[in-house]
C-alpha cells in the first residue's frame, strides 16, 4: 500500500465513499458532529460510517494528522476494537512467529550492552499478551516484562491469566505517561505488528527523546509496517497510508534524530497472500545514548567529588 501524500492518492472506492459521506455531512450535520466526537462507536450504521470515511479523507487533504491520531485513539479504546482482537488472533502464529520473531535472537545478542543490573522490557500495544509471553520464555535474562495498552478489556484478561507471575505485568493507559511515572535504566521498548503507526511523528520523537533521557542505557526494538513507496532516504517525514490512514514513519531518521544508534535493521516486503499486501515490514534495534547535557552534568559531579576528595586528603 502506498502513502497518501494527497487525497488523490487514495483508492477510488475510498474517494467515492468520502464523496457520499461529505454529502451526508451537509444533510445531517448533527450526525456528522457526533461521528467526529466518537468516530468508532459500534452503533454507527452505514450513514455514520460513510461520514467517518469523509472525515478521514478530509483530514488527509488538510494534512491534519492530529485528527487522524484522535480517531486512532478512539478506535483502540472503544468497544469496536474487539473485532480486531477477536478476528486477528492468528497474527501471533502467522505473522510474528513466521516472519518477525527473529528480532528476539538479535536482541539477545546485544543485551550485554545495557550493563550490569536488572533489565526490563516494555511492550507498547501488548494486546492479548501472547508476544510478551513468548518473549519472557525466549529472553530469560530479562528481569521483568511489562505490557502497556489502551484497551482495558485486554489488559484485565492478561492480568487474570498471569496473576501468579512475578515477571509479567500489564498496565492500562498511555505509554508515555507510564514511562514518566516509572523511569528506570536498562529499559527495552518493544513494539510489534503496528503500534507506533498510530502516533504522530512529534509524539514518537518526544517518546524516544524522553526514553533516552530517563531510562538510559536503553534500547528500542521496532516491528512496524510502512508504506510500500515510502523513501526512507529522501522522505524523512511521516505519511498517512493504508486502510486505517495510519502513519508510515521513517523510524531510522526519527531515532537517529533523538540520539539513538541503529544496530540491526531489516526491510521486508510482504508476500502475496499476506495481510495488507503489498506493504513493507520494517524491523530494527536501536541503542540509546546518554544525552550530552546529562553526561556533562555527571562529569561535573564526578569532578567535584574528585576535587573534594583531594582537598580532604591534604
Secondary structure by P-SEA (a helix, b strand, c coil): cccccccccccaaaaaaaaaaaaaaaacaaaaaaaaaccccccccaaaaaaaaaaaaaaaaacaaaaaaaaaaaaaacccaaaaaacccccccccccccccaaaaaaaaccccccccbbbbbbcccccaaaaaaaaaacccccbbbbbcccaaaaaaaaaaacccccbbbbcccaaaaaaaccccbbbbbbcccccccccaaaaaaaaaaaaaccccbbbbbbbccccccccccccbbbbbccccccccaaaaaaaaacccccbbbbbbbccccccccbbbbbbbbbbcccaaaaaaaaaaaaaaaaaaaaaac
